[in-house]
Amino acid sequence: MPLKRGRSQKTISTNIKELMKKPSKARAKGVRTLAKRMGTTQKEAQRRQAVAIALRAAGKPLSKRKK
C-alpha cells in the first residue's frame, strides 16, 4: 500500500483513508500496543497512527495540525 506523494489536504486525506483500511500484522500489533498505552480503543489508536503516518509522509509536522 504505497502512499501518495504530496502535501495537499486531499492527498493527506487519501493517505489516511488508505491507512485506515485493514492494517498489516505488524501495524495491527503496534495499534494494540498503542491503544493499551493510551487507554483508548483500537479504532482510535489506529486513527491517530494513520494521521501521524500520513502527515509524516507529507512532510508536515503533527504538532501544528488542529485536533
N, C-alpha and C positions, 0 to 999 in steps of 0.2 A: 504494500500500500504506500506508494511514494506520495509525498505531499507536494502540492502545487507550490511553485515559487511565486513570490510577490509579497508586497507589503500592504495591499489594499484590504479594506474591510471585507470585501466579497471573497477574496482568496483565503483570508483567515477563517471566515465562517465556513467555507467549503472544507477546509482542512479540519476544523473542529467536528463537523458532521462526519467526515471520514473516520476520524479517530474515535468517535462515539459508537461506531459500529462494533461488532463483536471483537474484543481485543485478542491479541495473541496470548499464548500461555504465559510468556514472560511478563507481559504488561498486566495480565489478569492477576498474577501473583503480586505485582507491585501495587495494584489498585487495592487488593485486600489488605496488604500491609499498611498502606496509606490510610485506609478507612479506619483500621484499628487504632492507629496512632492519633488520628484527628478526632475519633469518636463520632464519625458520621457514617452515612450509608455508603455502600459500594458505588451506587449510581452517582452520588455527589462527589466522591473521590475520583471517579472516572472522568466526570465533567471537569473538575479542577485540573486534573492531569492533562486532559485533552487541550484545554485552554493554554496551559503552560507550554506544552509541546508546540502548538500552532504559533504562539507568539514568538517562541524562540526561533522557529524555522523562518519567521518573517523578519527576524532581527529587531523586534520591538521588545522593550523591557516590560516585564509583568507588572512592576510596581506602578506604572503610570496609567494602567487600564482602570476604568471605573468598575467598581464591584457592585 
